[in-house]
Amino acid sequence: REDVVLVAMAGLHQIWAVDLNTGVVRAVAGSGRELNANSSVLSQAAFAQPSGLTVAPQLDGSGEVVYIADSESSSVRSLTFQPPNTRTIVGGDPFLSANLFAFGDVDGVGAAARLQHPLAVVAISPETVAVADSYNHKIKLLDVRRAAITTLAGTGAPGYCDGDSRSAQFAEPAGLAVSPDGRVLYVADTNNNAIRTVDIASGQVSTLDLSSVPAAAPPPSPDSRDGRVPRLTSSRATALAGPALALASGSQRCVVRLSIPTGYKPTADAQSKWQAFAVTTPTGAAAALVEVTPPSGELRWVNAKGEGIVAQAEVEVEVKRRGDAQGTVLEVVVEALAYYCRNGGGKSDLCLMDSVRWTLPVDTTAASRRDPPLVLEYILAAK
């Protein structure tokens, strides 16, 4: 389906699907255990850090098949939904699903072949899949019908060398794409910081010349007034209208305060954040400048008088008058993104992300005040 995106969830050892129409995300294959285990019951199959996916027509034309670079089991796996099934095509240990040390560098058929932590796959045709055998520093071709894999390019030693298939070198290639005509592979050669090309017919390797590509424009500063500041929150964030900021001169201090619902705690090792920036309105916007200082930061989890855990950050909003700025009205947008888990964020606990966006109108004719601060409060969702 063109409206579904499959995601290799390496850390969870599962394959997930994103429905682009509904926004629903769910696991479609994998139990979450780190194994090389196949099953016709997809929720009972197990993967080991799946890292690359590609979709191709099944050989019998009955539907589609997903090929998976199952990195930690050093294998290439397949997944079908009609009928539901998974299988290991090459690599891995066919007898002991928990053996994640069946790696090496051997061209061959089925379980006799050896890979080492492949990170990417791309279908060239229904019969052929290219594999980035990352820790062997090679690009290989998988004949799906024969379950046979052979080296296309790379010596097996890390390096940076263009040339024929026997002399070219890569350094942990980790991404693959194929040209529309199916003749050229594009390789993300990770440790060489380069895009390499491989002629599929000959194995000739070159480095893609990117010297003519314009340098990327720097991101807009957080006090940009044209609204092009990258958003911290998505369109699904809770949108709230905040009180007006009175800023004839001086500054107004704002405090962002998020409350975690009962039974939840901050997610360990996940950093909750906030940012704020000024956005101009169409009328008279060029006459004044509002700066937000600092423009972004981390939400610090604190205990407010023993009444629960809150995330709190202070945002200092200042106005600089320029010319006849009287009457100029702007908006300040304050965004917050928080991560929290039920029961403290253990591996088996439910972890959530919630976000909120306040829009605060600014009037540069009204008298400003610094204290008491303007408090922006929000209670995070419980699920």
Disulfide bonds with the S-S distance in Angstrom:
Cys341-Cys351 1.89
